[in-house]
Amino acid sequence: MKIITTTIGAYPKPSCTPIGDWFPDAEDQEAKGADKGLLQRWNINDYEENIAKAGENAEKDFLKAIQEVVDDQVKSGIDIPTDGEVRRENYIYYQCRRITGIDFHTVTHKSVRSGAFQADLPTITGPVSLSKPVLGHDYRTAQKFCSNPVKITIPGPMTITDSIADDYYNNDKKLGIDLGNALNSEILNLVEAGCKNIQVDEPVFARKPEKALEYGIENLERCFAGVPKNVTKMAHMCCGYPNALDSENYLKASPSAYFSIAEALDESDLDAISIEDAHRPNDLKLLEIFKKTSVILGLIDVAKSKLEEVDQITDRIQECLNHIDPHRLIAAPDCGLGLLNRQLAIDKMKNLCKAAHSI
């Protein structure tokens, strides 16, 4: 029985993509401010300006880019690819633009990710609700480029809350409830479009495990309310992107965070949880806490240019199988591949798939 493989979300944007990327190109890292966090470096007005500039050619260029990204993953051996989040300026704000109550013209300076950096953020100025679903369309356009089941990702309530400013609710739990309901509308539309693999991204769970336990997991389940059993409900919780490729000593979540929330996640309605292991290996006893939930384990580092060898990945998978059933282990990168160049992303995915499919 081979170990199934997937990717997490972001992929290096092809040159034909009509919008800019919040990940810096390798040669532009110094110019764009590699000492700054990704949200801090990014201009929230760029998206609308780039879409307007692309005009009627935007959709054609997006489709060309998405096909390239999906092809790269499938040809590398990935069983469950994503759309690479190609249509998104970043994985959070693309969704926020479809939520009434979040104002991109009212900007607030705020500390985010538990003080990892500060940024100018869009602001909540009224009650939030979904204005128009978009991910069903994104799924359909990506799925037509392959026969493998395409996974679609969506930012979760706690992560959105930590990436915007709030000038209305002043209560993160209440805001999370309304965001969970808004995202549920988006997810149900995605289900209606035929998507069978849906992943809600909640990296802030690892930053704030006490809040995840207090209300975050409940609101994560709220996102999936009414989703049928034939849809795999996933949640991704990495420990934080660096500012640039090969950055050293950047602030990540506590190594104990996964242990703090593992039991509650296993008791939730989730089918699979995604955690990182390549950049900072876990004590694999963590896997034993998950009695029923599948674990999507990061086995390639998305923040390092060094290529993992097939034998290295194989050895780690074999270690994992001492702690979890093989049918509940899924091999993946730590997080999205957006910091890498295209060839390095392909090389890392190929080695991941060679290792996972040889078990």
NORKA-V445094 format. One record per residue. N is the residue number from 0. PSI is psi in whole degrees, -180 to 180 (none if undefined). BURIAL is # if it has 24 or more other ideal C-beta (glycine too) atoms within 12 Angstrom, else .. D_CENTER is the distance of its C-alpha to the mean C-alpha in whole Angstrom. Layout:
[[N | PSI | BURIAL | D_CENTER] [N | PSI | BURIAL | D_CENTER]]
This chain:
[[0 | 117 | . | 27] [1 | 154 | . | 24] [2 | 127 | # | 21] [3 | 147 | # | 18] [4 | 150 | # | 15] [5 | 168 | # | 12] [6 | 172 | # | 9] [7 | -41 | # | 6] [8 | -91 | # | 5] [9 | 149 | # | 7] [10 | 152 | # | 10] [11 | 126 | # | 14] [12 | 128 | # | 15] [13 | 156 | # | 19] [14 | -24 | . | 21] [15 | -5 | . | 22] [16 | 130 | # | 19] [17 | -15 | # | 21] [18 | 160 | # | 19] [19 | 172 | # | 18] [20 | 143 | # | 15] [21 | -13 | # | 14] [22 | 134 | # | 14] [23 | 141 | # | 17] [24 | 150 | . | 19] [25 | -43 | . | 21] [26 | -13 | . | 24] [27 | 1 | . | 23] [28 | -42 | # | 22] [29 | -42 | . | 25] [30 | -37 | . | 26] [31 | -7 | # | 23] [32 | 70 | . | 23] [33 | -11 | # | 21] [34 | 1 | . | 22] [35 | 155 | # | 20] [36 | 162 | # | 16] [37 | -46 | # | 14] [38 | -31 | # | 15] [39 | -36 | # | 18] [40 | -19 | # | 19] [41 | 140 | # | 18] [42 | 120 | # | 20] [43 | -10 | # | 19] [44 | -12 | . | 22] [45 | -38 | . | 21] [46 | -55 | # | 19] [47 | -38 | . | 22] [48 | -42 | . | 24] [49 | -39 | # | 23] [50 | -44 | # | 23] [51 | -39 | . | 26] [52 | -37 | . | 27] [53 | -32 | . | 26] [54 | -138 | . | 28] [55 | -12 | . | 29] [56 | -6 | . | 27] [57 | -50 | . | 24] [58 | -42 | . | 23] [59 | -42 | . | 25] [60 | -38 | # | 23] [61 | -46 | # | 19] [62 | -41 | # | 21] [63 | -43 | . | 22] [64 | -43 | # | 19] [65 | -41 | # | 17] [66 | -42 | # | 19] [67 | -44 | # | 19] [68 | -45 | # | 16] [69 | -43 | # | 16] [70 | -44 | # | 19] [71 | -45 | # | 18] [72 | -48 | # | 16] [73 | -43 | # | 19] [74 | -24 | . | 21] [75 | -13 | # | 20] [76 | 4 | # | 20] [77 | 128 | # | 16] [78 | -40 | # | 17] [79 | 90 | # | 14] [80 | 167 | # | 13] [81 | 176 | # | 10] [82 | 5 | # | 11] [83 | 5 | # | 10] [84 | 35 | # | 9] [85 | -34 | # | 12] [86 | -5 | # | 14] [87 | 132 | # | 12] [88 | -38 | # | 13] [89 | 164 | # | 10] [90 | -15 | # | 7] [91 | -53 | # | 9] [92 | -26 | # | 12] [93 | -42 | # | 13] [94 | -39 | # | 12] [95 | -29 | # | 15] [96 | -16 | # | 17] [97 | 12 | # | 18] [98 | 118 | # | 19] [99 | 140 | . | 22] [100 | -16 | # | 23] [101 | 117 | # | 21] [102 | 115 | # | 23] [103 | -5 | # | 22] [104 | -9 | . | 25] [105 | 109 | . | 26] [106 | 134 | . | 24] [107 | 136 | # | 24] [108 | 131 | . | 24] [109 | 148 | # | 22] [110 | 135 | . | 21] [111 | 168 | # | 17] [112 | 50 | # | 15] [113 | 38 | # | 18] [114 | 10 | . | 20] [115 | -35 | # | 18] [116 | 175 | # | 19] [117 | 158 | . | 21] [118 | 160 | # | 20] [119 | 120 | # | 21] [120 | 150 | # | 19] [121 | 159 | # | 20] [122 | 139 | # | 22] [123 | 122 | # | 22] [124 | 1 | . | 26] [125 | 179 | . | 26] [126 | 141 | . | 25] [127 | 142 | # | 22] [128 | 159 | . | 21] [129 | 127 | # | 20] [130 | -39 | . | 22] [131 | 122 | . | 21] [132 | 146 | # | 18] [133 | -25 | # | 17] [134 | -25 | # | 14] [135 | -44 | # | 17] [136 | -42 | # | 18] [137 | -42 | # | 15] [138 | -49 | # | 15] [139 | -41 | . | 19] [140 | -30 | # | 19] [141 | -39 | # | 17] [142 | -27 | # | 18] [143 | -9 | . | 22] [144 | 1 | # | 21] [145 | 164 | # | 21] [146 | -16 | . | 22] [147 | 149 | # | 19] [148 | 124 | # | 17] [149 | 135 | # | 14] [150 | 140 | # | 11] [151 | 139 | # | 9] [152 | 156 | # | 6] [153 | 136 | # | 7] [154 | 144 | # | 7] [155 | 170 | # | 10] [156 | -45 | # | 13] [157 | -36 | # | 13] [158 | -38 | # | 10] [159 | -46 | # | 12] [160 | -38 | # | 15] [161 | -3 | # | 15] [162 | 4 | # | 14] [163 | 168 | # | 17] [164 | 150 | # | 21] [165 | 113 | # | 23] [166 | 24 | . | 26] [167 | -57 | . | 27] [168 | -47 | # | 26] [169 | 31 | . | 26] [170 | 105 | . | 25] [171 | -34 | # | 21] [172 | -47 | . | 22] [173 | -40 | . | 23] [174 | -42 | # | 21] [175 | -35 | # | 18] [176 | -48 | # | 20] [177 | -38 | # | 21] [178 | -40 | # | 17] [179 | -40 | # | 17] [180 | -39 | # | 19] [181 | -44 | # | 18] [182 | -31 | # | 15] [183 | -40 | # | 17] [184 | -41 | # | 19] [185 | -43 | # | 16] [186 | -40 | # | 15] [187 | -35 | # | 19] [188 | -36 | # | 19] [189 | -41 | # | 16] [190 | -44 | # | 18] [191 | -31 | . | 21] [192 | -14 | # | 20] [193 | 2 | . | 20] [194 | 131 | # | 16] [195 | -3 | # | 17] [196 | 107 | # | 13] [197 | 129 | # | 11] [198 | 123 | # | 8] [199 | 127 | # | 7] [200 | 121 | # | 5] [201 | 62 | # | 8] [202 | -23 | # | 8] [203 | -19 | # | 11] [204 | -40 | # | 13] [205 | -28 | # | 13] [206 | -35 | # | 15] [207 | 66 | # | 17] [208 | -31 | # | 18] [209 | -36 | . | 21] [210 | -34 | # | 19] [211 | -42 | # | 17] [212 | -35 | . | 20] [213 | -45 | . | 22] [214 | -14 | # | 20] [215 | -45 | # | 16] [216 | -38 | # | 17] [217 | -44 | # | 19] [218 | -27 | # | 17] [219 | -44 | # | 14] [220 | -35 | # | 17] [221 | -36 | # | 18] [222 | -33 | # | 15] [223 | 10 | # | 16] [224 | 131 | . | 20] [225 | 2 | . | 22] [226 | 129 | # | 20] [227 | 162 | . | 22] [228 | -20 | . | 22] [229 | 3 | . | 22] [230 | 130 | # | 18] [231 | 119 | # | 16] [232 | 115 | # | 14] [233 | 155 | # | 11] [234 | 136 | # | 9] [235 | 133 | # | 6] [236 | 85 | # | 8] [237 | 179 | # | 8] [238 | 10 | # | 11] [239 | 133 | # | 11] [240 | 149 | # | 11] [241 | 178 | # | 14] [242 | -27 | # | 16] [243 | 163 | # | 17] [244 | 137 | # | 17] [245 | 23 | . | 20] [246 | 149 | # | 20] [247 | 147 | . | 22] [248 | 32 | . | 22] [249 | 155 | # | 19] [250 | 115 | . | 18] [251 | 170 | # | 16] [252 | 163 | # | 16] [253 | 140 | . | 19] [254 | -21 | . | 19] [255 | -6 | . | 21] [256 | -44 | # | 18] [257 | -40 | # | 17] [258 | -32 | # | 20] [259 | -33 | # | 21] [260 | -4 | # | 18] [261 | -48 | # | 19] [262 | -44 | . | 22] [263 | -37 | # | 21] [264 | -40 | # | 17] [265 | -28 | # | 20] [266 | -6 | . | 22] [267 | -177 | # | 20] [268 | 2 | # | 19] [269 | 149 | # | 16] [270 | -30 | # | 16] [271 | 143 | # | 14] [272 | 145 | # | 12] [273 | 123 | # | 9] [274 | 158 | # | 11] [275 | 152 | # | 12] [276 | -18 | # | 15] [277 | -50 | # | 16] [278 | -41 | # | 16] [279 | 96 | # | 18] [280 | 144 | . | 19] [281 | 160 | # | 20] [282 | 115 | . | 23] [283 | -4 | # | 23] [284 | -19 | . | 25] [285 | -39 | # | 21] [286 | -27 | # | 21] [287 | -19 | . | 24] [288 | -28 | # | 23] [289 | 99 | # | 21] [290 | -30 | . | 24] [291 | -22 | . | 22] [292 | 138 | # | 19] [293 | 153 | # | 17] [294 | 121 | # | 15] [295 | 108 | # | 12] [296 | 129 | # | 13] [297 | 116 | # | 12] [298 | -2 | # | 16] [299 | 142 | # | 15] [300 | 123 | # | 15] [301 | -4 | # | 12] [302 | 4 | # | 14] [303 | 141 | # | 18] [304 | -13 | . | 20] [305 | 133 | . | 22] [306 | 126 | . | 21] [307 | 136 | # | 21] [308 | 152 | . | 24] [309 | -44 | # | 24] [310 | -36 | . | 27] [311 | -44 | . | 25] [312 | -41 | # | 22] [313 | -44 | # | 24] [314 | -40 | . | 26] [315 | -38 | # | 23] [316 | -44 | # | 22] [317 | -39 | . | 26] [318 | -42 | . | 26] [319 | -37 | # | 23] [320 | -8 | # | 25] [321 | -7 | . | 28] [322 | -8 | # | 25] [323 | 148 | # | 24] [324 | 141 | . | 25] [325 | -32 | . | 24] [326 | -8 | . | 23] [327 | 11 | # | 20] [328 | 128 | # | 18] [329 | 132 | # | 16] [330 | 139 | # | 15] [331 | 172 | # | 12] [332 | 166 | # | 11] [333 | -41 | # | 10] [334 | -160 | # | 7] [335 | 158 | # | 6] [336 | 15 | # | 10] [337 | -25 | # | 11] [338 | -17 | # | 13] [339 | 159 | # | 15] [340 | 166 | # | 18] [341 | -48 | # | 18] [342 | -40 | . | 21] [343 | -38 | # | 19] [344 | -44 | # | 16] [345 | -46 | # | 18] [346 | -42 | # | 20] [347 | -42 | # | 18] [348 | -42 | # | 17] [349 | -45 | # | 20] [350 | -38 | # | 21] [351 | -46 | # | 18] [352 | -39 | # | 20] [353 | -43 | # | 23] [354 | -49 | # | 23] [355 | -37 | # | 21] [356 | -4 | # | 23] [357 | -5 | . | 27] [358 | none | # | 26]]
